[in-house]
């Protein structure tokens, strides 16, 4: 998803909610991109809660979401 977003000509930002996982596990292209904000939760809260906490951090007019197990067909 990040590779696709970097090819876009529209402004975008991403919020990644890490569900009790260390921020060091974030791949370098994501960690180094200033358009990517990381919400590191101090303990696992579950996918639904992590998603809702991440959505609460969105600052853009439009929103979309994806879980880490979503793959392109």
C-alpha positions, 0 to 999 in steps of 0.5 A: 500500500505504501508503494502505491501511495508514494506514486500518488500526486495528491497529498496524503497521510497515513496513521499506523496504530501498532497494537502493542508492538514495538515501533522498531518493527515498522519497515524503514520506508514507513518509519522514514516517511514524514507522511506516516504517523505512528500511534504506538499503543503501550499494550495489545488492545485488539484490532478493532480498538487499535483501528478506532484509536488510529481513526481518532488521529486522522486529520484529513478530509477523507479516510480509508483503512486497511488491516495488516492482513489485507492483501491485494488480489 
